[in-house]
Each structure stands twice: as C-alpha cells, then as structure tokens.
Amino acid sequence: MLSLIGVAIIVIGLALRLNALLVVLVAGFSSGLVAGMSPTEILAALGQAFTDNRAVSLFIITLPVIGLLERNGLRDQAEHLVQKLRAASAGRISFSYLVLRKATNAFGLQLGGHPAMIRPLVAPMSIGAAERDLPEEALSSPRFKALSQRIRVLNAVSENFGNFFSQLIFVASGGLLLIKSVLDKSGASVSLADMALYAIPTALVSLVVVFVLCRRLDARIRREHQLLREEYPQPSGQTNATPGKDTFTTSATESHS
C-alpha cells in the first residue's frame, strides 16, 4: 500500500489547491523513498524524465509572442473584423475552427491550441459576432456577460474536441505510436493504418456533436439579442439589423445604407 503514497499525495494536494508543481515533486520524492531510492537517484530520475519530455514545454515560447500581439491590439482587430462580416456568428466561427483543427490534425499539423488560437483570435471573433447590432448599454449588462461566458466555453469545446478526437487520425502521431508500442508488448499486432482508420468514426461523431452545440448556441444568442433589445432600446436615429433565423443556413444578402 505504501507504493501508492504518491497518488494519495497528488489527490490530497490538488484537492487542497496547493501548488501543483510542488505537489508533484513531493509525490515523486515520496514514491522514490518508499521504493528504496536514494535522494540522488530520485533527482536523476526526475531530471531524465524532464529531458526526455522537454518538447512538452515548448508551448511556453509562444506565450510572450501571444502577449505582445494582444498588447498591440490583436483581439480588438479580430472583433472589428468579424463585426463587418454579416454572415459570421459565434456558432459558425466555433464550428469552422473545429473543422480547421480536425483537418490540420489529420495531416499532423499542430495549428491551434488555447493560448495560440482560442484566446487571441477565436474567442474575440465569436464575442464580436455576438456584440453586433447591440447598444453599448447591453454589452455591459449581466445578461450579455453570462452569454459571453457561454461563447467562450463553446470555443474551448471546439478546441478540445478538434484536438483530442482527431489527433489519432495521423499515422505518425505520438499518441498512436504509444498505443501501438503498448499493443506490441502485449502481443497484439495492429498496423498504424488500421488504428488510424478506426479513429475516423470518433472524429465524425464529435463533429456532429459540436455542430449541434453550435446551432443551440446561435439560437440562444438570437433569443438573448431580442431580450437585450427590449431591455436596452437603441436611441432613436440608429437602426438595428435583425439577425437571421438560422445562422447555419444561407441567408439573403443584406443591404446597407
């Protein structure tokens, strides 16, 4: 039972909201001491594990770049751009990103991620589409703030579904190679092509699920727009463009004065 002390430390530490890195280190040292390893051997094992998996921390390099882009107005420009596209909606933007994420993953291209795409681009564009034609007072209301949180949740869902349920389609993906190595050690010989083929149905089902979620979100946005316009009527002399009944169907081209 003492061999599981590391798992218990991680569960208790994370439940108490302690520093995650510190909790993992303490759990690693505790498991190593129980296994009879010396402190030097534990440090060597931790260092070797970090060296073998150092590519996992490469995303840190992108954080300063994203921060500089946001500081210089990337989010604002994304919102302004999408507000000019009358056919764009929060659901359409999320679903389009999902399709892009799946397509790039299928070819082994890691184009995406929460810090690189969702926060600086997809989320501002989706919220900008939801802000279209609403008065300024409505944008600061609790109702719209709650709606914007729902939009961000769907943006995160599109990233997670697009990445997790399509990365195994690429035959040279790390996850697929790991599964094959485990199966080979177990005596089950399965080709990478067959494993990638069986990953396609899961990717398609996740595509349908997010499509339905996007439709429901756009329907909710239309209802919230109507309530916000009633609660915060626009000043006289300004006109509102009525959103389409179905943002996933082709709508007639709107004329602007």
Residue pairs with C-beta under 8 A, 6 or more apart in sequence:
2 34
3 31
3 34
3 35
5 27
5 30
5 31
5 34
6 27
6 28
6 30
6 31
6 34
7 27
9 23
9 26
9 27
9 30
10 23
10 24
10 27
13 20
13 22
13 23
13 26
13 27
14 20
14 23
25 46
28 42
28 45
28 46
29 39
29 42
32 41
32 42
32 45
33 39
33 42
37 45
59 113
59 115
59 116
62 113
62 115
62 116
63 115
66 115
66 116
66 119
66 120
69 120
70 119
70 120
74 120
74 121
74 124
75 120
75 124
76 124
78 120
78 121
78 124
78 125
78 128
79 124
79 125
79 127
79 128
79 131
80 128
81 125
81 128
82 88
82 93
82 124
82 125
82 126
82 128
82 129
83 128
83 129
83 131
83 132
85 129
86 241
86 254
87 247
87 251
88 125
88 129
89 129
89 130
89 218
89 221
89 243
89 247
90 126
90 127
90 129
90 130
90 151
90 154
90 214
90 217
90 218
90 221
91 154
91 213
91 214
91 215
91 217
91 218
91 221
91 247
91 248
92 129
92 214
92 218
92 247
92 248
93 122
93 125
93 126
93 129
94 122
94 126
94 151
94 154
94 155
94 157
94 158
94 210
94 214
94 217
95 158
95 210
95 211
95 214
97 112
97 117
97 122
97 155
97 158
97 159
97 162
98 158
98 161
98 162
98 207
98 210
99 162
99 207
100 111
100 112
100 162
101 111
101 112
101 158
101 159
101 162
101 163
101 166
102 162
102 165
102 166
102 169
102 203
102 207
104 110
104 111
104 112
105 162
105 163
105 166
105 167
105 169
105 170
106 166
106 169
106 170
106 203
107 170
108 170
108 172
108 173
111 117
112 118
112 159
112 162
112 163
113 159
113 163
114 156
114 159
117 159
118 155
118 156
118 159
122 155
122 158
122 159
123 151
123 152
123 155
126 151
126 152
126 154
126 155
127 148
127 151
127 152
130 144
130 147
130 148
130 151
130 221
131 139
131 144
132 241
132 243
133 225
133 240
133 241
133 243
134 144
134 225
134 228
134 229
134 232
135 229
135 232
135 233
135 234
135 235
135 238
137 232
138 144
138 228
138 229
138 231
138 232
141 228
141 231
141 232
143 224
143 227
143 228
143 231
144 224
144 228
147 220
147 221
147 224
150 217
150 220
151 217
151 221
154 213
154 214
154 217
157 210
157 213
158 210
161 206
161 207
161 209
161 210
165 202
165 203
165 205
165 206
166 199
166 203
166 206
167 173
167 175
168 175
168 176
168 179
168 195
168 196
168 199
169 196
169 199
169 200
169 203
170 176
170 196
171 192
171 193
171 195
171 196
172 192
176 192
176 195
176 196
176 199
177 192
179 195
180 190
180 192
180 195
183 189
183 190
214 248
215 248
218 246
218 247
218 248
221 243
222 243
222 245
225 243
229 240
234 240
241 254
244 251
